[in-house]
């Protein structure tokens, strides 16, 4: 293979790598200037500018003045990916029911390396008080969801031993001051493909049976449906939780 042929052969991969760097630069950022993107990616300014303008023309990015933001097409594709995921589709009605009977914020998440990735968030009036978002990432070890999943990845330590023994994880103000979470893994015994959690203000989120039971029931209902349909999650008959006591009185104005 000639040098030119070898360059042509590797070019598409190199282009995709650069596109990935540019898009990853927007993780956690609302708006970025060209200078900020160059600093975050390490790309030459001219190359970064050409790529940004091409992504704008494809609607993957949007430019307003000197600022770039994620574009509508990228958001459309991201939303489509989530809603096509069979784990998400199976879990959604159960997550909605868990929020209905408790009034607290409900999350569905999976592990990606050392990070937790949120696949769904249902929060009602409490949603704005909890700074999470669908597609967002957080260090797994700082969240109840992440701990519930890491425990079944073999993470060592007393905390993870306790989670494996009892099948439930708790978090108090490690992610957000004044808030706590209760999380339960979703999957067969001794394993986890995803996790579901309940999150709310600590004065009202009691780490006791009347709240842990609905979370466990939701996890069980989701896995039974997935297992019945032989679903293998890409990342992981609605049963109403009528036996779970309602705690709607803890909703907030």
N, C-alpha and C positions, 0 to 999 in steps of 0.2 A: 504494500500500500504506500503511495506517495505521501509526502508531507502535506500537500494540498488536500488530498483525499482524506487523510487522517483528520485534518482540521475541519473539513466539511462534515465528517462523520461525528465529531464531538461537539460541533457548534450548537445543535438543538439543545443538548443537555446543558451546555454552558449558559445559553439564553434562559432556560427554565430556572437554573440556579440563581441567576440575577433577578429574574421576576420574583422568585421566592424570597430573596433578600429584601426586595422593595416592599412586597406585601407584608412580610413579617415585621417590617419597621413600624407598621401602623398598629401593632398589637398593644393595646392599652393607651393609644394616642388618638385624640379626636382629629386634630389637624396638624399637618407637618409642612414646613417649607422645604424647598429644594436643598438648602444648606443643612437642615436637620436630617433629611433623608441620606445625604452624602455622608454625614457623620455617623449615622446609625448603620449604614450598609458597607461603608468603605469603598464604594464604587467611585470611579472618576466622575467629576461633575458633568462633563459633556455626555457621557454614557447614561448617567442617571437621568439627565434631563430628557434625552431622546426616549428613553424607556417610559418615563412618566407621561410624556405627551402621547405616546402610542397607547398606553393603558387608559388615558383619558378618552382617546378616540374610540376605544373599545367599550367604554362605559364601566370599566373595572375600577377606575378612579374618577374623581370629580375635582376640577380645579376652579377655585374662586379667588381671583387676584393672584397672590403668591402662594396661597395655601392649597394643599392637596388633602382630600379626604377619600375614604372608601366610596366607590361608586355604586349606583343602584344595581347594576348587573351582578356585581360581586355579592351584594346583599341578597339578591334574588336567588343566586346559586347556593349560597350558604343556607338560606331558609329552606330551599328545596331539598338540600342534602339532609337536613335535620328531619324534615317531615317525611322523607322517603325511608328513613331508617326504621326498621321494623321494631326495634327496641322502643324507640320513641313512640311510635304509633300504638304499640301494645300498652305502654305504661301510661299514656296521657289521661285516659278516663279515670284511672285509679289515682293519679296524682291530683286531678281536679276534685275527686271525692275526698281525698285526704285534706285538701285545703278547705273544702266546704265544711267538714265536720270539726275542724280545729280552728280555723281562722288564721293560722300562722303561714309563714312563707314555706313553700315546698320546692325542693330541688331534686333533679335527676342528674347524675354525673357519672363519668367514667375516668379511668386513669389513662394518661398519656405520658409515659416515662415517670418523672418525678412530679408531674403536674396533674391537677384535677381539672377536667374540662366539663363545663356545665352544658347539658343537653336541653334542659327545660327549667323554667322558673315560673311559679305561679304564686302571686303574693297579695293580690287585692290591695287594700289601703296600706299595708305594711311594706309593699314591694320597694318603694322609694327609700325606705330606711335601711335596706340591706343592699350594699353596693356590689351586687353580682349581676351577671347578664348571660344570656344564652350564647354559647361560644367562648365565653370568658374563661380565663385560666387563673389558678391560684396554686401556690405550693401545697402539695397534698398533705404534708405533715402538720399543717396549721389548721386543718379543717376536720370536722367529724366525718364528713364524706370520704375524705382522703385517707383518714385513719382506718375507716371501715374496709376500704379497698386494699390498703397496704398490708393490713393484718393477714389477708389471704394471699398476698404475694410473698409471705414468709418474713416480713419485717420483724427483727428481734426486739425484745424488751418487754417489761411487765405490762405496759399499756396495751401492746398488741396481743400478748398472751391473754389478757382479760377480755379483749374484743373477740378473739377466737373462741374463748370458752363460753361467752354469753351471747355472742352474735349481735352486739350493739355497741355503738361508739358515741361518746359525748364530747362536747367542746364548749368551754366557757370563756368567752372574751378573748380567744386566741386570734380570731379573724376580725372581730368588730367589738369595740368597747360597749358593754351593756347588753350584749346579745349572746345567746347560746344556741347550740344545735344538737339534735338527736339524729343519728344516722344508722341505717341498717343495710347490710349488703344484699344484693339481689343475685341469686344463683343457687346451684345445688349445694347440699351440705358440704362444708369444708372448702368452698370455692366462692368466687364472686366475679360477676361480669359487669356489674354496675352497682350503684347505691342510691338510696332515696333518703332524703332528710327533711326534718321539720326545724325551722329556725324562727326565733322570736326573742323579745325582750326578757332578760333573766328574771325580773320580778314576777313574770307571768308564765314563763316556760318552765314547768315543773318536770324534773327528771324522775318521773314516777309512772306507774302503770297506766294511768288514764291517758297519757300521751305516748308512752313507748308502745303500748298495745296497737294503736292505729297505724303507727309506722311499720311495725312488724307485719301486721295484716296486709298492708299495702305491698310490701316487699314480697310476701308469700303469694298474693294474688297475681302480681306481675309475673313472677317466675313460673307459676303454674300455667299461665297462658302461653308464655314463651316456650316452655318445655313441651306443652301439649302440641304446639305447632312446629316443634323441632326447629326453632329459630336459633341461628347462630348470630349474635349481635355483631354489628360492624365495628364498634368501638368497645352493648347488651340490650269468657263471657263476663264483661264488667261485673264485678261483685260489689254491691253497695256495702259500705261499712256501717250497717245499721246497728250492729252490736256495740260500736264504739261510742262512748259518751261524748256528747257535744260540748265543746268549750268555746263556742262562739262568743260568749260573754267577754272574751279577751281581745276582741277586735277593738280597733282604735279609730277615733275620729281624725 
